[in-house]
Amino acid sequence: MKLKKKVKMMIVMSIAANLLSGCDFGETKIEHERLVKALDEGDMKAVMSASDDGYAYVKERVIDFTTEKNGNDRIHNTLYQTTESIYNLKENLLYGETSQKITSDIKNIKDRHKDNKYKEEEKYSTRFMYKDRKGYSSDSSLDVSHVKLIFNRLQGVGSLQLKVDGDKKKFNEPNTLGFTLTESQFQEIINDKLNLQYDSFETASIVFNFNDSKDTKQHQLYLILTILKIRNSIQCK
């Protein structure tokens, strides 16, 4: 009996060791070079999986983290702007839906035991048209002119620095490609379109989600989702 128990324990430990040593198993490099070059050149036909008449699915999400400093309070606001639509490459016209959600979390830096005040609000979700770089809502009372899409205006993205292992994916991970931006790159490539206001820049990154990791003539990569993340701070007056 003792021998049987010992054998069972050795088998279990061997399996655990194999699992731990296999952390890098299935790691794949995303063959992104052609698509990043096309994004840099604004060649959306090469980036998207479009139908014969020039229609393609587009999804873009902007996540804007802002910290407001007001005395001992730190107000952490996060704005999520998500647009999901069909894009006409020939007419540079987009139809779909856009939504905005805002979360707010207030923390006191002097009193760590003070209850945080967390709030989450769905501002709107509306049918949406984007034409001549301006947004229009199906609800005439809702102004969505502030919604600025960047997926087809990323000239300069080819000069960005990849995140550490930003072009690699594990076995069960999505096919994402991540870049970091300096403040000057953020201003030149992104914020000249978005016009976000802030006092102090902290970080910015852009992530592309592709349909696959391999890019071949028979099975080409195309863009599914663009995510832009920005973190900055504002001094309350």
C-alpha positions in Angstrom: 0.0 0.0 0.0 2.8 2.4 0.9 4.4 1.7 -2.5 1.2 2.4 -4.4 0.8 5.8 -2.6 4.3 6.8 -3.4 3.9 5.9 -7.1 0.6 8.0 -7.2 2.3 11.0 -5.7 5.2 10.8 -8.1 2.8 10.7 -11.1 0.9 13.7 -9.8 4.0 15.7 -9.2 5.4 14.8 -12.6 2.2 16.1 -14.3 2.3 19.3 -12.3 5.9 19.9 -13.2 5.2 19.4 -16.9 2.3 21.9 -16.8 4.5 24.5 -15.1 7.4 24.0 -17.4 5.0 24.3 -20.4 4.1 28.0 -19.8 5.5 29.0 -23.2 3.9 26.1 -25.0 2.0 27.3 -28.1 3.5 30.8 -28.3 3.0 32.2 -31.7 4.3 35.4 -33.4 1.7 37.5 -35.1 2.7 38.2 -38.6 1.7 41.8 -38.5 4.2 43.6 -40.8 1.9 43.8 -43.9 -1.1 45.1 -42.0 0.9 47.7 -39.9 2.4 49.0 -43.2 -1.1 49.3 -44.7 -2.4 51.1 -41.6 0.5 53.5 -41.8 -0.3 54.2 -45.4 -4.0 54.4 -44.9 -4.7 51.5 -47.2 -7.9 50.2 -45.7 -8.6 47.7 -48.5 -5.5 45.8 -47.4 -6.4 46.0 -43.7 -10.1 44.9 -43.8 -12.0 42.0 -45.0 -14.3 43.8 -47.3 -17.1 42.5 -49.6 -16.9 42.9 -53.4 -19.0 46.1 -53.1 -16.6 47.6 -50.5 -18.3 47.0 -47.2 -16.4 45.8 -44.1 -17.1 45.3 -40.4 -15.4 47.8 -38.0 -15.2 48.0 -34.2 -13.3 50.6 -32.3 -13.1 51.3 -28.6 -11.5 54.3 -26.9 -10.8 54.0 -23.1 -9.8 57.3 -21.5 -8.6 57.1 -17.9 -8.5 60.5 -16.2 -7.4 61.3 -12.6 -8.6 64.5 -11.2 -6.7 65.9 -8.1 -9.0 67.8 -5.8 -7.4 68.3 -2.4 -7.0 64.9 -0.7 -9.4 63.4 -3.1 -8.4 61.5 -6.2 -11.3 61.2 -8.7 -10.6 58.4 -11.2 -12.9 58.7 -14.2 -13.0 56.2 -17.0 -14.8 56.9 -20.3 -15.6 54.0 -22.6 -16.6 54.9 -26.2 -17.4 51.9 -28.3 -18.4 52.0 -31.9 -19.5 48.9 -33.9 -20.5 49.4 -37.5 -20.3 48.6 -41.2 -17.8 50.8 -43.2 -18.1 51.6 -46.9 -14.6 51.9 -48.1 -15.5 53.4 -51.5 -17.6 56.3 -50.0 -15.7 56.5 -46.7 -19.0 56.3 -44.9 -19.9 54.3 -41.7 -23.2 53.1 -40.3 -23.7 51.3 -37.0 -24.0 51.9 -33.3 -22.0 53.9 -30.8 -22.3 53.9 -27.0 -20.7 55.7 -24.1 -20.2 54.6 -20.5 -18.5 56.5 -17.7 -17.3 55.1 -14.4 -16.2 57.3 -11.4 -14.2 56.2 -8.3 -13.3 58.7 -5.6 -10.5 57.9 -3.2 -9.1 59.9 -0.3 -5.3 59.7 -0.2 -5.1 60.7 3.5 -7.8 58.5 4.8 -7.4 55.0 3.3 -10.3 53.7 5.4 -12.7 56.1 4.0 -15.3 54.5 1.8 -14.7 54.9 -1.9 -17.5 56.4 -3.9 -18.0 54.4 -7.1 -20.5 55.3 -9.8 -21.2 53.8 -13.2 -23.4 55.4 -15.8 -24.5 54.4 -19.3 -24.6 57.8 -21.0 -26.1 56.7 -24.3 -26.4 54.0 -26.9 -27.6 55.1 -30.3 -27.7 54.4 -34.0 -24.9 56.2 -35.6 -23.6 57.5 -39.0 -20.1 58.8 -39.5 -19.5 61.0 -42.6 -16.8 63.5 -43.4 -15.1 62.8 -40.0 -18.2 63.8 -38.1 -20.7 61.7 -36.1 -24.5 61.9 -36.4 -27.1 60.2 -34.2 -30.5 58.8 -35.3 -31.8 60.7 -32.2 -31.8 64.4 -33.3 -31.6 65.5 -29.6 -28.3 63.7 -29.0 -25.1 65.3 -30.1 -22.4 62.8 -31.0 -20.2 65.1 -32.9 -17.5 64.5 -30.2 -17.1 60.9 -31.5 -14.0 60.8 -33.6 -12.9 57.5 -35.2 -9.2 56.8 -35.9 -9.0 53.3 -37.4 -8.5 54.7 -40.9 -6.3 57.7 -39.8 -3.3 56.1 -38.2 -0.4 57.4 -40.3 2.7 57.1 -38.2 1.7 53.8 -36.5 4.6 52.0 -38.2 7.1 54.0 -36.1 5.6 53.0 -32.8 7.4 50.7 -30.3 5.9 47.3 -29.7 5.0 46.4 -26.1 7.2 43.7 -24.6 6.1 40.5 -26.4 3.4 42.7 -28.0 3.4 40.6 -31.2 3.2 37.2 -29.5 0.3 35.2 -28.3 -0.1 32.1 -26.1 -2.2 29.2 -27.2 -5.6 30.4 -26.0 -5.1 34.2 -26.3 -6.6 36.5 -28.9 -4.5 37.7 -31.8 -3.7 41.1 -30.5 -0.8 43.4 -31.4 0.1 46.1 -28.8 2.0 49.4 -29.2 3.0 52.0 -26.6 3.1 55.7 -27.4 5.2 58.6 -26.1 3.4 61.9 -25.5 4.7 63.4 -28.7 3.6 60.3 -30.7 0.2 60.4 -29.0 -0.2 64.1 -30.0 1.0 63.6 -33.6 -0.8 60.3 -34.4 -3.9 60.3 -32.1 -4.8 63.5 -30.3 -4.7 65.7 -33.4 -7.9 63.8 -34.3 -9.5 63.3 -30.8 -8.5 66.6 -29.2 -8.6 65.3 -25.6 -7.8 67.9 -23.0 -5.5 67.1 -20.1 -2.8 68.7 -17.8 -0.4 65.8 -17.4 0.1 62.9 -19.8 0.9 59.5 -18.2 0.5 56.6 -20.7 -1.1 55.7 -24.0 -1.3 52.4 -25.9 -3.1 51.1 -29.0 -4.1 47.5 -29.5 -5.2 45.8 -32.7 -7.1 42.6 -32.7 -6.7 40.5 -35.9 -8.6 37.4 -37.2 -5.6 35.2 -37.0 -1.8 35.2 -36.3 -0.6 33.9 -39.7 -0.7 36.1 -42.8 -0.7 34.1 -46.1 -2.0 34.7 -49.6 -4.6 32.0 -49.1 -5.6 33.2 -45.6 -4.8 36.9 -45.1 -5.0 38.7 -41.8 -7.5 41.5 -41.4 -8.4 44.0 -38.6 -11.3 43.2 -36.3 -11.0 45.6 -33.4 -9.0 48.7 -32.5 -8.6 49.7 -28.9 -7.0 52.9 -27.7 -6.1 53.4 -24.0 -5.1 56.7 -22.6 -4.2 57.7 -19.0 -3.8 61.3 -18.0 -4.5 63.7 -15.1 -6.3 67.0 -14.6 -5.8 69.4 -11.7 -9.1 70.7 -10.3 -9.1 74.5 -9.9 
